[in-house]
Amino acid sequence: MIDKLLLDILCCPACKGDVELVKDKIVCKKCKKKYPLRGKIPVMLIDEAE
């Protein structure tokens, strides 16, 4: 769904923690915020997080 190299360089904009892909969301391993994907593009905006 999303390129592994892109996922490796992304970090959570809120806490700077590492992220992982869980189903159709990018999830921060540290603060557990969930960021949506629109198409194959991660929307890494704090206001868009769950």
Buried (B, 14 or more C-beta within 10 A) or exposed (E): EBEEEEBEEBBBBBBEBBBEBEEEBBBBEEEEBBBBBEEEEBEBEEEBBE
